[in-house]
Each structure stands twice: as structure tokens, then as C-alpha cells.
Amino acid sequence: MSELKLLSVVSEIYPLVKTGGLADVAGALPAALKAQGVAVRTLVPGYPAVMAALGAREEAFYFDHLFGAPARLYAATAAGLDLFVIDAPHLYDRPGGPYTGTDGRDYVDNAQRFAALGAVASGIGLGLVPGFVPDVVHAHDWQAGLAPAYLHYASGRRPGTVMSIHNIAFQGQFPASVAPLLGLPAHAFSMGGIEYYGTVGYLKAGLQLADRITTVSPGYAAEILQPEAGMGLEGLLNQRRGVLSGILNGLDAAAWDPAADSLLPSPFDAKRLDARAANKAALQARFGLPQEPDTLLFGVVSRLSWQKGLDLLMDGLGTLIDIGAQLVVLGSGDPQLTERYAGSARVNPGRVGVQFGYDEELAHLIQAGSDALLVPSRFEPCGLTQLAALRYGALPVVARVGGLADTVIDVNEMARASGVGTGVQFSPVTVPALQNALTRTHALWQDKTLWRTLQRNAMATDVSWDRAARAYAELFRNLARERAA
């Protein structure tokens, strides 16, 4: 099997820079693809954290002018990743995050910052860097959405292009005045190009012009064809449904391994579930909750947002308290939700504990110490937290949407009879349905023998990247053959 060269184009990558699950996918997929004979180089912006992490680097190209000033492209390695890094201080050397400043507002030049990402990706695809001409360019989310557009409008032989949607709610729309700045031909600003309801749509451009479209679960691929989840792009996606597929995300099995997790007080596996109790006690102590082994402990690791359904949990919290359960929450996001969770901890001492922000060690402890993990999302392209919960034996309690429905087997009567249940699903995504799920989970918890069986079922679930990597590799090879022909 000949090696296929892939350029992955992404705005964040773990462990160098991360705001969400996109970074986890970008960081873990290259290693899984390598086992399938796909050599990946990832193109990322040169944010301060990225530049600081670079090991050996070599200048691959010098740009006299890249959206406002000179810039350099480096070929480099960092954290075991093979990278191309755009060193453009005028675009990326800032004290805030990848997309927002220290004031929490979007950078006013995000259009130029991520047009540069797409333009450089196109250049690499067309042979800018001797020795690495990719067979396929894989663009992730709106920030990379112009890469397929630049390649589509370029002359000469080009690689195949794949556009992946990680969350269609984020689309990268900018005023029409941006169009002349992009260096694309004037006719690109049209319904069949980058134009989207009178604006420039970066995600829309990628979906319109890429050879293939993927998203991160089969369930979400079906949902975004409907108006309820398509966020205005369902018409275009239905036109292109013949090239749309859903490939379920995986989890970095080395980073999330309960048997070898150095962040845990007590590593464990499915054969040593008794060792898990020490993690629950440590988690309860960390949040100032009574160390009660027989009390059902729910965990949440999430953005505090409407999408994630965390307002529903607040509205249904009375049920959790009434059944005598505990709740620990790690997350940040909407200020009003943040205040509601802070208030719930004050009103329910010993039952509710919260910590705002993100803490990697604590995230691992919540997975290893919670009895059940709550993911009540209104929509969820894939979700990674429930995959970690399965691996760590924290039974996921999830809304029946997107990737959550694809990854968790509801413990209904037939699943119990067949011995295949791994968690609890609920639908519709409403407060009463969530409350019913909490009550169902508590009823399951009362049968400790059944609960252990469900934990072992969950921990036996294959949540690795292997299956996804095989599917991606097949898609990339088919596309490369098509382009070559």
C-alpha cells in the first residue's frame, strides 16, 4: 500500500493550543492515520503557544506579503506532530486566544487571519514546499473553509479537498467588503462560490467547493440535512448529500487510559473496579462533598452553554437533589449560567460542587470518580466527553442527538436482556425528559450487580481512533485516485 500524503488544515491542535474538541481531533488523528499508511502534516497558525512549543524548525517559504506584512512558513515538529506553522506576527502574535482578544471579543481581522490559513494551505497543495505535495487537503471547520476555495479557483493540477464540519453552528461569516481582500477572482463572490446571503461565508465556501464533506458522526450527518440542525446550510448540504458522510470521532486512547493514568489517585481497569472507589472519594473531597460511597455522584465536564443543555440541568436540579444524588461540575461559558451554577452550590452545600474554567487533571478525576456523566446537549456533532466516560466507567447520561446517540447504548429492557447497555439516553431534550433520565439512572444505581455489568460494558466499548482512521484513509485514497484520473 503506497503512502498517501495529507495536509490537515486546522486552527487549533492539542496539546499546543485548544479551545474545544476540534483540537483533540486534530492532535490525535495523525497518529491513527499513520497506521493506515497516511502521512499527515498539519498546517496551523503561529500563535505564541505554538511558536514556543516548536522543536526543530526549517524555513519552508518566505512570503513578501501575507495579508498585511511579510511572513514565514516553517516545517517543524512539536509534541510528536509534524507541522507547517505560519509565522505571521501581525496576524497571530497576540496575548488573547486563537479567535478572541483578552476582552473576550472576536478579533476584528479574523477574516484576514483565517483567509491566510486557507491561502497558505492552497499554496502547499499546489507545490509551494518542495518535497511535500499533498494528495489531499483536509480542512477543518470554518477557519480552514477557504482552503478548498483557493484550490478550486487555482489553475493547474490540484489535490483532492475534504471539508470537515465539527460544529455547523460556527460558520465564519464576514461582510461582503472582505471579498476583494481575499485574492480570489471576482466571480468567486457568487452563490456557487463564497457568497452567502450577501456575506462571505467561510464554512459555506468549503461546503460548496470541496470534493468531499465529512462530519464527526453519522447521526449528525443526517441531522444537519434538516432545518432544525442545518443552521441555514441544510439546502446546500442536501444538494451535496452525495459527497457527505459522517465518520465518528475517536478518543486518544493513550491520553485517556484509566489503567495508566498518572493524573489519578488510583488507576484501575474493568477487572479492578474496586480501585475506582478511591477516585470517587478524592473527587468528593476536592469539591467539599461528603465522602459517601453509596451516594450516586453525577459529573459534568462541559462548556456552560445553551447548546450543551446545561440550563436544563439547572431547571431540573430539584430531581437530582430529591433522589439524594451529588453533582460536580467543571466548566466555563455563559455568565448567567455560571452564576446559576455558583448559586446552586451555595444553596446545596454537600450536594453540588462547581469549579469554573478548565483543569485537565480535574477533568480526568471527574471521569474516574463520577458514577455517571451528564451530557444533556441540545445538539452534539460527536462529543468526546462521553467517550472518555465510557472508557472510565462513568455511565453516560445523554440526550438522544448526534454523536451521543451514535456512541451510547441505552439501558432499556431489551438492552438489559441482551447485556449490551452502556448508558442512559433521553428524548426529547427537555427538562421533564432529563429528570426522568436522572430517576432512571438512580434506579439502575440501586442494583449494584447490574451497575458493575454496565460499567464493564461501557469500558469494553471501542472508543479509539482505529475505526475512524480506516474510514478516513479509505475516503482519502478514493479521492486521490479520482483526482489522479
Helices and strands as residue ranges (DSSP letters): E 4-9, H 21-34, E 38-45, H 48-53, E 57-63, E 71-78, E 81-87, H 89-92, H 110-125, E 136-140, G 142-144, H 146-152, E 160-165, E 173-174, G 176-181, G 186-188, E 195-196, E 199-201, H 202-209, E 212-215, H 218-223, H 227-230, H 234-239, G 241-243, E 244-246, G 273-276, H 277-286, E 297-304, H 310-315, H 317-322, E 326-333, H 335-347, E 352-356, H 360-369, E 372-375, H 385-392, E 395-399, H 402-407, H 413-418, E 424-426, H 431-446, H 448-459, H 466-484
